[in-house]
């Protein structure tokens, strides 16, 4: 149960920092931490074998989403 509280504290800290931060580039890591905290909380809250699969799918999807947002914000792929 302590692990769940630790994940919750980290998630709340990330939410506060993402809300307070004005620079979009500095917000992105905190948004990514929130996604990691959600995946971790899923595994810690739900006691079912498929929870790990669901959390892994959410983690992979949110990581791909965060990378797409960061790539778009940075200017996308530069060719040639």
Number of C-alpha atoms within 10 A of each C-alpha: 7 7 11 16 12 13 20 17 13 17 21 14 15 21 17 12 16 21 12 10 14 10 9 11 12 12 17 18 16 21 19 19 18 22 21 21 21 19 22 19 19 18 19 18 11 11 10 10 9 11 16 17 12 14 19 16 13 17 19 15 13 19 15 12 13 17 14 13 14 16 12 11 12 10 9 11 8 5 4 3
